[in-house]
Amino acid sequence: MSALAKYLLSKGYTVSGSDIAENGNVAELKKLGAKVYPKHTSNAVRGADAVVYTSAINFDNPELKYATKKKIPLFKRSQLLGHIVEKYSQSIAISGSHGKTTATAMIANTLIKSQKDPTVFLGGESLEYGNLRLGKSEFCVLEACEYKKNFLDINAKISLVLNIDKDHVDCYKDINEIKQAFKKFIDGKIAVLNADDVYCRQISHDTTVTFGIEKLATYMAKSIKFNGKGYSFTAYAYGNPLGRINLSVIGKHNIYNALATIAVCDLLKIPFSAVKSSLESFSSVKRRCEFIGNIGERACFADYAHHPKEITAIVNAFKELGEEIAVVFQPHTYSRTKALMNEFVKSLSNLQHLILYPTYPAREQFDGEGSAKTLFDNVNNKSCVPPIYAVSPIELKEAIANLSISCKKILFLGAGDIYQVATALVNNKNI
């Protein structure tokens, strides 16, 4: 939402809105000239020509109620984004259940370094340009979210799907409905799909190009080696070797992000030498394996991982580095935790040092069956090493202080406010 607001401000529109949390994005919007109200109020939309809302907002919201009463045109965030994308002839929409932000940033980074001057809408925050980069070319790179089928409002030239998994169970009834939504997302587009993902293979069509490691694909990684931090591999296109890539970001999952980048950039006729240089210099984005400082002598990292597969991927990536780690995990939404309880237990119960933090509810009401306490009880029943449940920042600080001296790194995982809690702990500030 803040990226769209910044985009509109850059085009000379008058922008107002509300946010109950004062943060960096709010401060930036105010500096750019937006009127930001500290609570949801009809005053925020009085005199507006249009009202844009996120899918996380319910229609009992006073701003939406006022806009409906006054017959002010309403647009979903994704509808506005889709309208903006139509202005760019070379648009790339990146979707998938996991890894969207990193892959979007990788592709954008390559276009930037290749002098393509793209406009970029990022779901997270780049360490260089935040969540929006304003370019002056026909290229646009954007992250397309599948929540409530919002990505179906995006009509990009190239549609990339990294993977398809069971998630957003509050708005999809089953994996088949999720799969069908992704199928509609790529219909009529040039599609770039993960050949190693079973559901991606099932939605492939005639204009699809693929990438992968295990299954035969258009773009492949072979001779994969771990270099002590990231992975190196030889990239192939249509069975022919392109060259060696040495990634500096950790985690085997980043090979897939790199292959997706190679595939998209090849479709855009960007030389492999430029792609190689960009990928090898890529250093991730905010809240994606981000080093945030130290607590004592322990290095602390924050990651957005909030799905069992994402947790497993990031934990395995750090285990490869050979040091003992502690994981602080905050579940995100009761519905996800409840629906994927068994998967969460499996991904967390084999951790040597685990601290669970209360669920970030986002848009949801409390549900005990999907609470962090229920997750803690289930993990405790399966784990050889008892986890810790810290119900407040103070208890979390105490739990970290009591960690084994052999524990050298701490991972703060989750899509909620655990990031703010973690950075406050690192900077020794009150929360």
Wavefront OBJ file of the C-alpha trace (Angstrom):
o trace
v 0.000 0.000 0.000
v 2.780 2.448 0.864
v 4.530 1.707 -2.451
v 1.332 2.551 -4.347
v 0.895 5.716 -2.296
v 4.462 6.781 -3.115
v 3.890 6.026 -6.794
v 0.739 8.183 -6.887
v 2.466 11.025 -5.039
v 5.251 10.942 -7.638
v 2.606 11.401 -10.344
v 1.143 14.483 -8.661
v -1.903 12.942 -6.984
v -3.125 14.066 -3.562
v -2.918 11.084 -1.209
v -4.399 10.537 2.225
v -4.901 7.440 4.340
v -4.612 5.903 7.770
v -2.260 3.633 9.663
v -2.533 2.680 13.309
v 1.237 2.105 13.496
v 3.777 4.913 13.181
v 6.654 3.393 11.224
v 9.279 4.193 8.623
v 6.872 3.943 5.708
v 4.408 6.324 7.378
v 7.184 8.811 8.106
v 8.352 8.646 4.475
v 4.807 9.169 3.144
v 4.334 12.211 5.360
v 7.623 13.636 4.120
v 6.457 13.122 0.523
v 3.253 15.038 1.235
v 0.663 12.421 2.169
v -1.858 13.162 4.919
v -1.753 10.167 7.275
v -4.322 9.721 10.042
v -3.292 7.705 13.140
v -6.552 5.749 13.180
v -9.236 4.556 10.775
v -11.573 7.472 10.274
v -13.933 8.718 7.594
v -11.952 11.988 7.601
v -9.205 10.142 5.719
v -11.417 9.734 2.627
v -13.520 12.919 2.656
v -13.243 14.629 -0.712
v -11.456 11.670 -2.315
v -12.002 10.832 -5.988
v -11.222 7.162 -5.301
v -10.477 4.920 -2.324
v -7.930 2.108 -2.507
v -8.036 -0.629 0.119
v -6.033 -3.706 1.036
v -7.703 -7.121 1.246
v -6.797 -7.236 4.933
v -9.461 -4.548 5.585
v -13.071 -5.544 6.364
v -16.044 -3.645 4.990
v -17.100 -2.494 8.455
v -14.086 -0.169 8.297
v -15.293 3.454 8.750
v -13.425 4.654 5.673
v -14.945 2.001 3.416
v -18.387 2.544 4.940
v -18.155 6.279 4.260
v -16.873 5.745 0.717
v -19.701 3.287 0.000
v -22.316 5.688 1.409
v -20.955 8.599 -0.657
v -20.541 6.369 -3.730
v -16.840 7.090 -4.002
v -15.250 4.522 -6.396
v -13.541 1.689 -4.532
v -10.498 -0.201 -5.815
v -8.627 -3.125 -4.316
v -4.895 -2.597 -3.970
v -4.323 -5.252 -6.643
v -6.729 -3.536 -9.045
v -4.794 -0.293 -8.830
v -1.513 -2.149 -9.237
v -2.950 -3.969 -12.249
v -3.998 -0.658 -13.794
v -0.481 0.744 -13.318
v 1.149 -2.362 -14.822
v -0.861 -1.902 -18.014
v 1.218 1.223 -18.706
v 4.382 -0.883 -19.126
v 4.971 -3.009 -22.237
v 7.680 -5.122 -20.572
v 6.112 -6.257 -17.290
v 7.100 -9.233 -15.157
v 4.866 -10.468 -12.314
v 6.458 -12.814 -9.776
v 4.237 -15.100 -7.755
v 4.413 -18.303 -5.725
v 3.666 -19.520 -2.229
v 7.270 -18.928 -1.101
v 10.190 -16.732 -2.137
v 8.388 -14.000 -4.082
v 10.193 -11.036 -2.562
v 13.707 -12.405 -3.002
v 13.070 -13.507 -6.595
v 11.453 -10.160 -7.438
v 14.446 -8.321 -5.995
v 16.894 -10.582 -7.878
v 15.169 -9.941 -11.207
v 14.842 -6.222 -10.522
v 18.488 -6.010 -9.484
v 19.550 -7.621 -12.772
v 17.434 -5.229 -14.851
v 18.818 -2.257 -12.922
v 22.431 -3.360 -13.441
v 21.653 -4.010 -17.118
v 20.633 -0.349 -17.551
v 16.960 -1.221 -18.170
v 15.816 1.303 -15.532
v 12.737 -0.665 -14.336
v 9.917 0.460 -12.094
v 9.757 -2.015 -9.193
v 6.963 -2.842 -6.749
v 8.383 -5.031 -3.991
v 6.388 -6.861 -1.303
v 9.282 -6.465 1.112
v 11.998 -3.827 1.226
v 15.174 -3.624 -0.799
v 18.153 -2.337 1.151
v 18.779 0.039 -1.782
v 15.348 1.464 -2.721
v 12.754 0.219 -0.221
v 9.502 -1.167 -1.628
v 9.301 1.079 -4.699
v 11.731 2.040 -7.412
v 10.565 4.559 -9.975
v 12.056 3.909 -13.401
v 11.638 5.698 -16.717
v 11.577 2.732 -19.094
v 8.943 0.312 -20.356
v 10.088 -2.310 -17.796
v 8.087 -3.039 -14.642
v 8.857 -5.779 -12.108
v 6.308 -6.544 -9.422
v 5.427 -9.041 -6.742
v 1.976 -10.588 -7.260
v 0.311 -12.055 -4.170
v -2.129 -14.960 -4.390
v -4.042 -13.976 -1.220
v -7.761 -13.778 -2.069
v -6.747 -14.323 -5.735
v -5.441 -10.758 -5.902
v -2.831 -11.680 -8.499
v -5.600 -12.296 -11.025
v -5.918 -8.503 -11.295
v -2.377 -8.372 -12.739
v -2.032 -8.748 -16.511
v 1.735 -8.829 -16.977
v 3.579 -9.902 -20.115
v 5.556 -12.560 -18.211
v 4.084 -14.465 -15.257
v 6.517 -16.338 -13.019
v 5.424 -18.992 -10.510
v 8.130 -20.132 -8.093
v 6.078 -22.830 -6.362
v 2.544 -23.709 -5.286
v 1.758 -24.810 -1.737
v -1.087 -25.038 0.750
v -1.386 -21.603 2.343
v -3.920 -18.802 2.905
v -6.383 -21.384 4.151
v -8.700 -18.585 5.287
v -9.599 -17.844 1.668
v -8.880 -21.088 -0.237
v -10.785 -24.279 0.551
v -8.071 -26.700 -0.638
v -4.889 -27.090 -2.671
v -6.883 -27.685 -5.857
v -8.502 -24.236 -5.605
v -5.068 -22.719 -5.014
v -3.677 -24.546 -8.049
v -6.556 -23.373 -10.242
v -5.954 -19.769 -9.182
v -2.321 -20.020 -10.253
v -3.437 -21.569 -13.540
v -5.634 -18.539 -14.224
v -2.708 -16.292 -13.278
v -0.571 -17.657 -16.135
v -3.343 -18.152 -18.728
v -2.633 -16.176 -21.872
v 0.831 -15.123 -20.663
v 4.399 -16.215 -21.196
v 4.774 -18.449 -18.143
v 7.970 -19.292 -16.244
v 7.402 -22.265 -13.925
v 9.361 -24.417 -11.486
v 9.706 -27.866 -13.075
v 10.531 -29.454 -9.708
v 7.221 -28.350 -8.189
v 4.485 -30.941 -8.721
v 1.634 -28.413 -8.907
v 3.550 -26.114 -11.250
v 3.995 -29.036 -13.621
v 0.240 -29.608 -13.603
v -0.606 -26.078 -14.784
v 2.006 -25.825 -17.553
v 0.849 -24.703 -21.010
v 2.207 -24.218 -24.544
v 4.120 -20.983 -23.887
v 5.691 -22.202 -20.648
v 9.426 -22.230 -20.029
v 10.671 -24.068 -16.962
v 13.541 -24.013 -14.489
v 14.736 -26.643 -12.054
v 17.401 -28.853 -10.559
v 15.914 -32.345 -10.485
v 13.417 -32.575 -13.368
v 14.302 -31.883 -16.998
v 13.758 -28.153 -17.535
v 14.468 -25.365 -20.004
v 16.863 -23.769 -17.534
v 18.771 -26.000 -15.129
v 21.448 -25.909 -12.432
v 24.057 -28.665 -12.521
v 27.333 -29.424 -10.717
v 25.973 -27.774 -7.574
v 28.494 -27.125 -4.803
v 28.305 -25.464 -1.387
v 31.029 -22.826 -1.093
v 30.910 -22.266 2.656
v 28.138 -19.656 2.536
v 26.140 -19.827 -0.667
v 25.960 -22.272 -3.537
v 27.696 -22.362 -6.887
v 26.343 -24.103 -9.973
v 26.633 -24.303 -13.738
v 23.601 -22.817 -15.453
v 22.165 -24.492 -18.549
v 19.653 -23.216 -21.085
v 18.017 -25.644 -23.516
v 20.676 -28.217 -22.648
v 23.621 -25.902 -23.328
v 25.948 -24.598 -20.597
v 25.813 -20.853 -20.002
v 28.446 -20.512 -17.302
v 29.192 -20.783 -13.605
v 27.247 -18.828 -10.963
v 28.624 -18.257 -7.439
v 25.838 -17.058 -5.137
v 26.670 -15.079 -2.011
v 23.234 -15.524 -0.376
v 22.778 -18.608 1.777
v 20.274 -21.400 1.215
v 19.738 -23.960 -1.515
v 16.323 -22.418 -2.238
v 18.145 -19.421 -3.700
v 19.334 -21.604 -6.579
v 15.700 -21.711 -7.718
v 15.397 -17.924 -7.382
v 18.574 -17.530 -9.436
v 17.332 -19.944 -12.125
v 14.043 -18.051 -12.321
v 16.030 -14.847 -12.802
v 18.144 -16.432 -15.554
v 14.992 -17.664 -17.330
v 13.193 -14.301 -17.207
v 16.272 -12.344 -18.255
v 16.920 -14.699 -21.170
v 13.359 -14.076 -22.368
v 14.133 -10.354 -22.152
v 17.364 -10.829 -24.187
v 19.648 -9.733 -21.348
v 23.174 -11.160 -21.807
v 24.144 -13.955 -19.426
v 27.301 -12.086 -18.419
v 25.154 -9.293 -16.982
v 22.885 -11.791 -15.212
v 25.867 -13.596 -13.715
v 27.397 -10.380 -12.402
v 24.110 -9.282 -10.846
v 23.328 -12.621 -9.194
v 26.793 -12.928 -7.716
v 26.587 -9.468 -6.145
v 23.016 -9.898 -4.841
v 22.811 -9.610 -1.043
v 19.120 -10.251 -0.314
v 16.476 -7.869 1.066
v 15.183 -6.695 4.411
v 13.749 -9.485 6.602
v 15.087 -12.149 4.261
v 18.004 -13.718 6.109
v 18.916 -10.189 7.231
v 21.699 -9.658 9.750
v 20.250 -7.218 12.296
v 23.049 -7.063 14.877
v 24.219 -8.878 17.975
v 22.829 -9.775 21.362
v 25.963 -10.219 23.389
v 28.264 -12.308 21.212
v 25.439 -13.962 19.290
v 24.799 -12.838 15.719
v 21.099 -12.234 15.079
v 19.245 -12.680 11.785
v 15.649 -11.942 10.829
v 13.649 -13.793 8.210
v 10.042 -13.525 7.046
v 9.588 -17.337 7.124
v 6.076 -18.058 8.400
v 5.186 -21.307 6.603
v 6.586 -24.734 7.631
v 8.478 -25.169 4.353
v 10.001 -21.713 4.665
v 11.081 -22.448 8.237
v 12.714 -25.719 7.169
v 14.495 -24.018 4.264
v 16.016 -21.202 6.305
v 16.943 -23.445 9.258
v 18.656 -25.946 6.927
v 20.516 -23.093 5.260
v 21.976 -21.976 8.594
v 22.720 -25.533 9.729
v 24.906 -25.890 6.637
v 27.124 -23.161 8.050
v 28.033 -25.554 10.858
v 27.200 -23.449 13.917
v 24.661 -24.113 16.651
v 21.567 -21.917 16.242
v 18.537 -20.865 18.242
v 15.201 -20.156 16.567
v 12.646 -17.639 17.802
v 9.401 -18.187 15.901
v 6.230 -16.100 15.916
v 3.286 -17.805 14.148
v 1.377 -15.601 11.698
v -2.443 -15.886 11.878
v -4.441 -18.468 13.800
v -5.970 -19.966 10.648
v -2.598 -20.830 9.102
v -1.242 -22.282 12.358
v -4.395 -24.365 12.900
v -4.591 -25.704 9.340
v -0.871 -26.529 9.134
v -0.378 -27.588 12.764
v 1.132 -30.988 11.934
v 3.505 -29.433 9.398
v 4.595 -26.751 11.876
v 5.224 -29.365 14.563
v 7.328 -31.400 12.145
v 9.431 -28.403 11.098
v 9.987 -27.174 14.678
v 10.196 -30.283 16.855
v 13.742 -31.245 15.809
v 15.286 -27.902 16.772
v 17.817 -27.899 19.576
v 16.957 -24.387 20.785
v 13.420 -23.168 20.081
v 11.583 -20.199 21.573
v 7.955 -19.625 20.563
v 6.424 -16.161 20.726
v 2.668 -15.324 20.758
v 0.830 -15.428 17.429
v 0.621 -12.303 15.311
v -3.131 -12.245 14.559
v -3.042 -9.827 11.586
v -6.674 -9.594 10.469
v -7.995 -12.473 12.652
v -9.758 -12.975 15.979
v -8.258 -15.241 18.637
v -8.588 -18.989 18.031
v -7.088 -21.187 20.713
v -6.710 -24.150 18.349
v -4.369 -22.080 16.176
v -2.564 -20.232 18.961
v 1.153 -20.237 19.649
v 0.446 -21.874 23.017
v -1.265 -24.821 21.314
v 1.647 -25.057 18.872
v 4.043 -24.977 21.832
v 2.181 -27.824 23.578
v 2.236 -29.964 20.428
v 5.918 -29.318 19.747
v 6.714 -30.036 23.399
v 5.067 -33.442 23.085
v 7.205 -34.337 20.065
v 10.529 -32.665 20.802
v 13.502 -34.301 22.496
v 14.581 -30.879 23.756
v 11.758 -28.887 25.434
v 10.979 -25.566 23.700
v 10.402 -22.308 25.574
v 7.239 -20.203 25.384
v 7.953 -16.502 25.925
v 4.746 -14.480 26.230
v 6.348 -11.009 26.239
v 9.480 -9.171 25.099
v 10.789 -9.310 28.667
v 10.389 -13.093 28.828
v 11.945 -13.397 25.376
v 14.954 -11.388 26.512
v 15.331 -13.672 29.556
v 15.017 -16.814 27.432
v 17.735 -15.586 25.076
v 20.004 -14.718 28.008
v 19.623 -18.298 29.292
v 20.543 -19.971 25.988
v 23.458 -22.383 25.961
v 26.842 -20.738 25.505
v 27.408 -23.047 22.527
v 24.579 -21.314 20.629
v 26.276 -18.798 18.321
v 23.404 -17.498 16.163
v 19.756 -16.551 16.691
v 17.138 -16.623 13.926
v 14.022 -14.519 14.441
v 11.368 -15.974 12.153
v 7.881 -14.735 11.316
v 5.873 -12.240 9.256
v 4.488 -10.276 12.203
v 5.956 -7.780 14.667
v 8.718 -10.156 15.781
v 11.030 -8.079 13.568
v 10.387 -4.958 15.644
v 10.830 -6.970 18.844
v 14.090 -8.469 17.601
v 15.585 -5.156 16.481
v 14.640 -3.586 19.816
v 16.400 -6.415 21.670
v 19.470 -6.044 19.473
v 19.570 -2.299 20.101
v 18.769 -2.756 23.814
v 15.619 -0.639 23.578
v 12.326 -0.982 25.392
v 9.377 -2.387 23.415
l 1 2 3 4 5 6 7 8 9 10 11 12 13 14 15 16 17 18 19 20 21 22 23 24 25 26 27 28 29 30 31 32 33 34 35 36 37 38 39 40 41 42 43 44 45 46 47 48 49 50 51 52 53 54 55 56 57 58 59 60 61 62 63 64 65 66 67 68 69 70 71 72 73 74 75 76 77 78 79 80 81 82 83 84 85 86 87 88 89 90 91 92 93 94 95 96 97 98 99 100 101 102 103 104 105 106 107 108 109 110 111 112 113 114 115 116 117 118 119 120 121 122 123 124 125 126 127 128 129 130 131 132 133 134 135 136 137 138 139 140 141 142 143 144 145 146 147 148 149 150 151 152 153 154 155 156 157 158 159 160 161 162 163 164 165 166 167 168 169 170 171 172 173 174 175 176 177 178 179 180 181 182 183 184 185 186 187 188 189 190 191 192 193 194 195 196 197 198 199 200 201 202 203 204 205 206 207 208 209 210 211 212 213 214 215 216 217 218 219 220 221 222 223 224 225 226 227 228 229 230 231 232 233 234 235 236 237 238 239 240 241 242 243 244 245 246 247 248 249 250 251 252 253 254 255 256 257 258 259 260 261 262 263 264 265 266 267 268 269 270 271 272 273 274 275 276 277 278 279 280 281 282 283 284 285 286 287 288 289 290 291 292 293 294 295 296 297 298 299 300 301 302 303 304 305 306 307 308 309 310 311 312 313 314 315 316 317 318 319 320 321 322 323 324 325 326 327 328 329 330 331 332 333 334 335 336 337 338 339 340 341 342 343 344 345 346 347 348 349 350 351 352 353 354 355 356 357 358 359 360 361 362 363 364 365 366 367 368 369 370 371 372 373 374 375 376 377 378 379 380 381 382 383 384 385 386 387 388 389 390 391 392 393 394 395 396 397 398 399 400 401 402 403 404 405 406 407 408 409 410 411 412 413 414 415 416 417 418 419 420 421 422 423 424 425 426 427 428 429 430 431
